[in-house]
Amino acid sequence: MTPEIIDDTRPVTKFCYHCRSHHPIEEMRQISTKTGKRWRCIRSIEATQKGPEARAEFGRRVSEMNTTESKNHARRMNELRQDK
């Protein structure tokens, strides 16, 4: 299932290559890179325009969110395996 499919119950989303998660299209901007055009969330664009400390803090928060999501996914997969 692709997240770009329009559904009446949820907004269309795009994948942000910077923070590696899906966001509603309204929160995204398409930018040009060396390898072509990519989608990036406004929050990550604004974070990179700030000082080094703010960028580092943004990176830590994104890493923390990704770690939490990964652990939750692993826990769910473990629970599913144990239920069989």
N, CA, C and O atoms as a printed pandas DataFrame, in Angstrom:
     atom_number atom_name residue_name chain_id  residue_number  x_coord  y_coord  z_coord
0              1         N          MET        A               1    0.849   -1.174    0.000
1              2        CA          MET        A               1    0.000    0.000    0.000
2              3         C          MET        A               1    0.895    1.237    0.000
3              4         O          MET        A               1    1.811    1.336    0.816
4              5         N          THR        A               2    0.645    2.159   -0.886
5              6        CA          THR        A               2    1.444    3.378   -0.926
6              7         C          THR        A               2    0.732    4.465   -0.149
7              8         O          THR        A               2   -0.497    4.537   -0.182
8              9         N          PRO        A               3    1.464    5.305    0.542
9             10        CA          PRO        A               3    0.829    6.373    1.311
10            11         C          PRO        A               3    0.257    7.477    0.437
11            12         O          PRO        A               3   -0.425    8.368    0.944
12            13         N          GLU        A               4    0.517    7.440   -0.866
13            14        CA          GLU        A               4    0.014    8.483   -1.748
14            15         C          GLU        A               4   -1.426    8.246   -2.183
15            16         O          GLU        A               4   -2.025    9.115   -2.817
16            17         N          ILE        A               5   -1.991    7.094   -1.856
17            18        CA          ILE        A               5   -3.367    6.797   -2.224
18            19         C          ILE        A               5   -4.293    7.716   -1.445
19            20         O          ILE        A               5   -4.187    7.835   -0.224
20            21         N          ILE        A               6   -5.190    8.354   -2.155
21            22        CA          ILE        A               6   -6.114    9.284   -1.500
22            23         C          ILE        A               6   -7.220    8.485   -0.831
23            24         O          ILE        A               6   -7.840    7.618   -1.447
24            25         N          ASP        A               7   -7.451    8.783    0.416
25            26        CA          ASP        A               7   -8.458    8.118    1.223
26            27         C          ASP        A               7   -9.246    9.218    1.921
27            28         O          ASP        A               7   -8.666   10.198    2.387
28            29         N          ASP        A               8  -10.558    9.063    1.996
29            30        CA          ASP        A               8  -11.387   10.102    2.609
30            31         C          ASP        A               8  -11.096   10.286    4.091
31            32         O          ASP        A               8  -11.387   11.347    4.642
32            33         N          THR        A               9  -10.529    9.281    4.748
33            34        CA          THR        A               9  -10.337    9.362    6.192
34            35         C          THR        A               9   -8.977    9.896    6.604
35            36         O          THR        A               9   -8.781   10.233    7.772
36            37         N          ARG        A              10   -8.026    9.983    5.666
37            38        CA          ARG        A              10   -6.701   10.484    6.046
38            39         C          ARG        A              10   -6.109   11.320    4.919
39            40         O          ARG        A              10   -6.431   11.113    3.749
40            41         N          PRO        A              11   -5.245   12.263    5.275
41            42        CA          PRO        A              11   -4.668   13.135    4.241
42            43         C          PRO        A              11   -3.603   12.412    3.426
43            44         O          PRO        A              11   -3.061   11.391    3.850
44            45         N          VAL        A              12   -3.320   12.952    2.267
45            46        CA          VAL        A              12   -2.252   12.416    1.440
46            47         C          VAL        A              12   -0.931   12.748    2.126
47            48         O          VAL        A              12   -0.739   13.867    2.602
48            49         N          THR        A              13   -0.027   11.782    2.176
49            50        CA          THR        A              13    1.258   11.999    2.829
50            51         C          THR        A              13    2.394   11.776    1.848
51            52         O          THR        A              13    2.232   11.142    0.805
52            53         N          LYS        A              14    3.541   12.311    2.212
53            54        CA          LYS        A              14    4.776   12.110    1.459
54            55         C          LYS        A              14    5.857   11.729    2.456
55            56         O          LYS        A              14    5.769   12.055    3.639
56            57         N          PHE        A              15    6.872   11.039    1.967
57            58        CA          PHE        A              15    7.975   10.588    2.806
58            59         C          PHE        A              15    9.071   11.646    2.819
59            60         O          PHE        A              15    9.552   12.056    1.762
60            61         N          CYS        A              16    9.465   12.087    4.002
61            62        CA          CYS        A              16   10.550   13.054    4.145
62            63         C          CYS        A              16   11.865   12.288    4.208
63            64         O          CYS        A              16   12.094   11.501    5.127
64            65         N          TYR        A              17   12.724   12.525    3.226
65            66        CA          TYR        A              17   13.989   11.793    3.187
66            67         C          TYR        A              17   14.931   12.243    4.297
67            68         O          TYR        A              17   15.882   11.528    4.614
68            69         N          HIS        A              18   14.694   13.404    4.893
69            70        CA          HIS        A              18   15.583   13.917    5.932
70            71         C          HIS        A              18   15.287   13.282    7.290
71            72         O          HIS        A              18   16.191   12.761    7.943
72            73         N          CYS        A              19   14.028   13.325    7.713
73            74        CA          CYS        A              19   13.698   12.743    9.022
74            75         C          CYS        A              19   13.116   11.333    8.893
75            76         O          CYS        A              19   12.796   10.702    9.900
76            77         N          ARG        A              20   12.978   10.840    7.665
77            78        CA          ARG        A              20   12.596    9.468    7.364
78            79         C          ARG        A              20   11.247    9.067    7.945
79            80         O          ARG        A              20   11.105    7.987    8.518
80            81         N          SER        A              21   10.256    9.944    7.793
81            82        CA          SER        A              21    8.899    9.605    8.203
82            83         C          SER        A              21    7.915   10.273    7.254
83            84         O          SER        A              21    8.285   11.155    6.479
84            85         N          HIS        A              22    6.661    9.846    7.322
85            86        CA          HIS        A              22    5.626   10.403    6.459
86            87         C          HIS        A              22    4.966   11.599    7.138
87            88         O          HIS        A              22    4.747   11.602    8.350
88            89         N          HIS        A              23    4.655   12.613    6.335
89            90        CA          HIS        A              23    3.981   13.815    6.812
90            91         C          HIS        A              23    2.866   14.163    5.838
91            92         O          HIS        A              23    2.940   13.791    4.667
92            93         N          PRO        A              24    1.825   14.875    6.299
93            94        CA          PRO        A              24    0.810   15.369    5.363
94            95         C          PRO        A              24    1.470   16.265    4.314
95            96         O          PRO        A              24    2.425   16.983    4.611
96            97         N          ILE        A              25    0.963   16.219    3.112
97            98        CA          ILE        A              25    1.556   16.954    1.991
98            99         C          ILE        A              25    1.632   18.457    2.279
99           100         O          ILE        A              25    2.507   19.142    1.751
100          101         N          GLU        A              26    0.727   18.969    3.109
101          102        CA          GLU        A              26    0.731   20.398    3.439
102          103         C          GLU        A              26    1.974   20.789    4.227
103          104         O          GLU        A              26    2.367   21.955    4.226
104          105         N          GLU        A              27    2.592   19.831    4.894
105          106        CA          GLU        A              27    3.787   20.096    5.702
106          107         C          GLU        A              27    5.076   19.817    4.940
107          108         O          GLU        A              27    6.157   19.821    5.528
108          109         N          MET        A              28    4.968   19.577    3.641
109          110        CA          MET        A              28    6.124   19.172    2.845
110          111         C          MET        A              28    6.451   20.186    1.754
111          112         O          MET        A              28    5.590   20.944    1.309
112          113         N          ARG        A              29    7.713   20.180    1.335
113          114        CA          ARG        A              29    8.176   20.982    0.196
114          115         C          ARG        A              29    9.044   20.082   -0.666
115          116         O          ARG        A              29    9.798   19.252   -0.157
116          117         N          GLN        A              30    8.931   20.254   -1.972
117          118        CA          GLN        A              30    9.781   19.481   -2.871
118          119         C          GLN        A              30   11.024   20.305   -3.162
119          120         O          GLN        A              30   10.933   21.455   -3.593
120          121         N          ILE        A              31   12.184   19.711   -2.924
121          122        CA          ILE        A              31   13.435   20.431   -3.147
122          123         C          ILE        A              31   14.292   19.663   -4.147
123          124         O          ILE        A              31   14.154   18.450   -4.305
124          125         N          SER        A              32   15.174   20.391   -4.815
125          126        CA          SER        A              32   16.079   19.769   -5.784
126          127         C          SER        A              32   17.384   19.401   -5.091
127          128         O          SER        A              32   17.951   20.196   -4.342
128          129         N          THR        A              33   17.848   18.194   -5.350
129          130        CA          THR        A              33   19.129   17.731   -4.833
130          131         C          THR        A              33   19.991   17.295   -6.014
131          132         O          THR        A              33   19.555   17.357   -7.163
132          133         N          LYS        A              34   21.209   16.855   -5.728
133          134        CA          LYS        A              34   22.096   16.371   -6.792
134          135         C          LYS        A              34   21.474   15.206   -7.547
135          136         O          LYS        A              34   21.682   15.050   -8.751
136          137         N          THR        A              35   20.714   14.397   -6.834
137          138        CA          THR        A              35   20.154   13.188   -7.437
138          139         C          THR        A              35   18.741   13.370   -7.969
139          140         O          THR        A              35   18.146   12.415   -8.468
140          141         N          GLY        A              36   18.197   14.568   -7.873
141          142        CA          GLY        A              36   16.840   14.822   -8.363
142          143         C          GLY        A              36   15.998   15.526   -7.322
143          144         O          GLY        A              36   16.514   16.052   -6.335
144          145         N          LYS        A              37   14.699   15.530   -7.553
145          146        CA          LYS        A              37   13.786   16.201   -6.624
146          147         C          LYS        A              37   13.363   15.242   -5.526
147          148         O          LYS        A              37   13.105   14.064   -5.770
148          149         N          ARG        A              38   13.297   15.774   -4.306
149          150        CA          ARG        A              38   12.884   14.987   -3.149
150          151         C          ARG        A              38   11.949   15.813   -2.282
151          152         O          ARG        A              38   11.938   17.043   -2.339
152          153         N          TRP        A              39   11.158   15.099   -1.472
153          154        CA          TRP        A              39   10.254   15.750   -0.539
154          155         C          TRP        A              39   10.933   15.878    0.821
155          156         O          TRP        A              39   11.601   14.958    1.294
156          157         N          ARG        A              40   10.742   17.045    1.434
157          158        CA          ARG        A              40   11.317   17.303    2.754
158          159         C          ARG        A              40   10.308   18.100    3.573
159          160         O          ARG        A              40    9.652   18.999    3.046
160          161         N          CYS        A              41   10.183   17.779    4.851
161          162        CA          CYS        A              41    9.206   18.474    5.695
162          163         C          CYS        A              41    9.713   19.870    6.056
163          164         O          CYS        A              41   10.917   20.107    6.155
164          165         N          ILE        A              42    8.781   20.770    6.245
165          166        CA          ILE        A              42    9.103   22.159    6.576
166          167         C          ILE        A              42    9.891   22.219    7.882
167          168         O          ILE        A              42   10.816   23.018    8.025
168          169         N          ARG        A              43    9.514   21.369    8.828
169          170        CA          ARG        A              43   10.188   21.353   10.135
170          171         C          ARG        A              43   11.681   21.068    9.989
171          172         O          ARG        A              43   12.500   21.699   10.657
172          173         N          SER        A              44   12.040   20.118    9.113
173          174        CA          SER        A              44   13.462   19.798    8.940
174          175         C          SER        A              44   14.187   20.897    8.174
175          176         O          SER        A              44   15.364   21.154    8.425
176          177         N          ILE        A              45   13.497   21.544    7.248
177          178        CA          ILE        A              45   14.107   22.655    6.505
178          179         C          ILE        A              45   14.417   23.802    7.459
179          180         O          ILE        A              45   15.508   24.371    7.427
180          181         N          GLU        A              46   13.443   24.136    8.312
181          182        CA          GLU        A              46   13.648   25.226    9.272
182          183         C          GLU        A              46   14.743   24.873   10.282
183          184         O          GLU        A              46   15.508   25.744   10.697
184          185         N          ALA        A              47   14.820   23.610   10.673
185          186        CA          ALA        A              47   15.832   23.198   11.653
186          187         C          ALA        A              47   17.242   23.360   11.099
187          188         O          ALA        A              47   18.160   23.700   11.845
188          189         N          THR        A              48   17.427   23.126    9.813
189          190        CA          THR        A              48   18.771   23.243    9.233
190          191         C          THR        A              48   19.184   24.691    9.022
191          192         O          THR        A              48   20.363   24.970    8.803
192          193         N          GLN        A              49   18.240   25.610    9.084
193          194        CA          GLN        A              49   18.563   27.021    8.899
194          195         C          GLN        A              49   18.956   27.690   10.209
195          196         O          GLN        A              49   19.315   28.867   10.224
196          197         N          LYS        A              50   18.890   26.954   11.296
197          198        CA          LYS        A              50   19.261   27.491   12.604
198          199         C          LYS        A              50   20.710   27.149   12.902
199          200         O          LYS        A              50   21.406   26.579   12.061
200          201         N          GLY        A              51   21.158   27.491   14.081
201          202        CA          GLY        A              51   22.546   27.252   14.472
202          203         C          GLY        A              51   22.858   25.778   14.686
203          204         O          GLY        A              51   21.961   24.935   14.675
204          205         N          PRO        A              52   24.137   25.474   14.881
205          206        CA          PRO        A              52   24.570   24.078   15.061
206          207         C          PRO        A              52   23.904   23.377   16.247
207          208         O          PRO        A              52   23.599   22.187   16.169
208          209         N          GLU        A              53   23.679   24.099   17.333
209          210        CA          GLU        A              53   23.051   23.484   18.506
210          211         C          GLU        A              53   21.617   23.076   18.201
211          212         O          GLU        A              53   21.178   21.993   18.588
212          213         N          ALA        A              54   20.886   23.950   17.504
213          214        CA          ALA        A              54   19.497   23.650   17.156
214          215         C          ALA        A              54   19.428   22.469   16.188
215          216         O          ALA        A              54   18.544   21.621   16.301
216          217         N          ARG        A              55   20.362   22.417   15.240
217          218        CA          ARG        A              55   20.388   21.293   14.292
218          219         C          ARG        A              55   20.691   19.989   15.019
219          220         O          ARG        A              55   20.087   18.953   14.738
220          221         N          ALA        A              56   21.634   20.053   15.957
221          222        CA          ALA        A              56   21.978   18.851   16.721
222          223         C          ALA        A              56   20.791   18.385   17.561
223          224         O          ALA        A              56   20.521   17.187   17.650
224          225         N          GLU        A              57   20.087   19.325   18.171
225          226        CA          GLU        A              57   18.908   18.989   18.975
226          227         C          GLU        A              57   17.826   18.359   18.104
227          228         O          GLU        A              57   17.207   17.373   18.506
228          229         N          PHE        A              58   17.592   18.913   16.925
229          230        CA          PHE        A              58   16.612   18.348   15.997
230          231         C          PHE        A              58   17.011   16.912   15.637
231          232         O          PHE        A              58   16.167   16.016   15.628
232          233         N          GLY        A              59   18.275   16.698   15.347
233          234        CA          GLY        A              59   18.760   15.359   15.015
234          235         C          GLY        A              59   18.563   14.378   16.154
235          236         O          GLY        A              59   18.185   13.228   15.934
236          237         N          ARG        A              60   18.820   14.835   17.376
237          238        CA          ARG        A              60   18.622   13.964   18.540
238          239         C          ARG        A              60   17.152   13.585   18.699
239          240         O          ARG        A              60   16.827   12.432   18.979
240          241         N          ARG        A              61   16.262   14.573   18.515
241          242        CA          ARG        A              61   14.830   14.280   18.642
242          243         C          ARG        A              61   14.364   13.291   17.583
243          244         O          ARG        A              61   13.618   12.360   17.886
244          245         N          VAL        A              62   14.801   13.489   16.340
245          246        CA          VAL        A              62   14.411   12.579   15.259
246          247         C          VAL        A              62   14.961   11.183   15.533
247          248         O          VAL        A              62   14.259   10.190   15.340
248          249         N          SER        A              63   16.210   11.101   15.980
249          250        CA          SER        A              63   16.804    9.798   16.306
250          251         C          SER        A              63   16.039    9.115   17.434
251          252         O          SER        A              63   15.809    7.906   17.396
252          253         N          GLU        A              64   15.653    9.887   18.426
253          254        CA          GLU        A              64   14.894    9.336   19.545
254          255         C          GLU        A              64   13.540    8.804   19.076
255          256         O          GLU        A              64   13.120    7.720   19.482
256          257         N          MET        A              65   12.857    9.572   18.217
257          258        CA          MET        A              65   11.570    9.117   17.679
258          259         C          MET        A              65   11.748    7.837   16.869
259          260         O          MET        A              65   10.956    6.903   17.000
260          261         N          ASN        A              66   12.783    7.789   16.032
261          262        CA          ASN        A              66   13.026    6.601   15.211
262          263         C          ASN        A              66   13.361    5.388   16.070
263          264         O          ASN        A              66   12.908    4.280   15.782
264          265         N          THR        A              67   14.151    5.589   17.124
265          266        CA          THR        A              67   14.504    4.495   18.025
266          267         C          THR        A              67   13.261    3.961   18.725
267          268         O          THR        A              67   13.069    2.748   18.819
268          269         N          THR        A              68   12.421    4.861   19.214
269          270        CA          THR        A              68   11.186    4.459   19.885
270          271         C          THR        A              68   10.286    3.685   18.936
271          272         O          THR        A              68    9.736    2.645   19.298
272          273         N          GLU        A              69   10.138    4.195   17.726
273          274        CA          GLU        A              69    9.303    3.521   16.734
274          275         C          GLU        A              69    9.854    2.132   16.416
275          276         O          GLU        A              69    9.093    1.171   16.308
276          277         N          SER        A              70   11.153    2.028   16.268
277          278        CA          SER        A              70   11.789    0.745   15.967
278          279         C          SER        A              70   11.583   -0.253   17.110
279          280         O          SER        A              70   11.277   -1.421   16.870
280          281         N          LYS        A              71   11.751    0.207   18.346
281          282        CA          LYS        A              71   11.559   -0.673   19.499
282          283         C          LYS        A              71   10.108   -1.133   19.603
283          284         O          LYS        A              71    9.843   -2.298   19.898
284          285         N          ASN        A              72    9.171   -0.218   19.363
285          286        CA          ASN        A              72    7.755   -0.586   19.402
286          287         C          ASN        A              72    7.427   -1.615   18.326
287          288         O          ASN        A              72    6.682   -2.564   18.571
288          289         N          HIS        A              73    7.984   -1.422   17.141
289          290        CA          HIS        A              73    7.754   -2.367   16.048
290          291         C          HIS        A              73    8.323   -3.741   16.410
291          292         O          HIS        A              73    7.663   -4.758   16.199
292          293         N          ALA        A              74    9.530   -3.774   16.949
293          294        CA          ALA        A              74   10.149   -5.039   17.347
294          295         C          ALA        A              74    9.327   -5.729   18.433
295          296         O          ALA        A              74    9.152   -6.947   18.405
296          297         N          ARG        A              75    8.825   -4.950   19.388
297          298        CA          ARG        A              75    8.002   -5.514   20.460
298          299         C          ARG        A              75    6.723   -6.126   19.896
299          300         O          ARG        A              75    6.330   -7.225   20.289
300          301         N          ARG        A              76    6.066   -5.403   18.961
301          302        CA          ARG        A              76    4.838   -5.922   18.347
302          303         C          ARG        A              76    5.116   -7.207   17.567
303          304         O          ARG        A              76    4.344   -8.164   17.638
304          305         N          MET        A              77    6.218   -7.221   16.826
305          306        CA          MET        A              77    6.560   -8.417   16.056
306          307         C          MET        A              77    6.841   -9.590   16.990
307          308         O          MET        A              77    6.463  -10.723   16.691
308          309         N          ASN        A              78    7.495   -9.330   18.108
309          310        CA          ASN        A              78    7.757  -10.365   19.109
310          311         C          ASN        A              78    6.454  -10.917   19.668
311          312         O          ASN        A              78    6.299  -12.129   19.820
312          313         N          GLU        A              79    5.513  -10.019   19.976
313          314        CA          GLU        A              79    4.220  -10.440   20.509
314          315         C          GLU        A              79    3.468  -11.283   19.494
315          316         O          GLU        A              79    2.832  -12.272   19.859
316          317         N          LEU        A              80    3.532  -10.905   18.226
317          318        CA          LEU        A              80    2.856  -11.675   17.183
318          319         C          LEU        A              80    3.460  -13.068   17.050
319          320         O          LEU        A              80    2.736  -14.046   16.867
320          321         N          ARG        A              81    4.768  -13.159   17.141
321          322        CA          ARG        A              81    5.434  -14.462   17.043
322          323         C          ARG        A              81    5.067  -15.364   18.219
323          324         O          ARG        A              81    4.906  -16.573   18.055
324          325         N          GLN        A              82    4.935  -14.771   19.405
325          326        CA          GLN        A              82    4.616  -15.556   20.593
326          327         C          GLN        A              82    3.168  -16.023   20.590
327          328         O          GLN        A              82    2.844  -17.036   21.210
328          329         N          ASP        A              83    2.291  -15.295   19.897
329          330        CA          ASP        A              83    0.876  -15.669   19.839
330          331         C          ASP        A              83    0.636  -16.878   18.943
331          332         O          ASP        A              83   -0.409  -17.520   19.050
332          333         N          LYS        A              84    1.567  -17.198   18.074
333          334        CA          LYS        A              84    1.356  -18.313   17.126
334          335         C          LYS        A              84    1.520  -19.645   17.774
335          336         O          LYS        A              84    1.375  -20.674   17.114
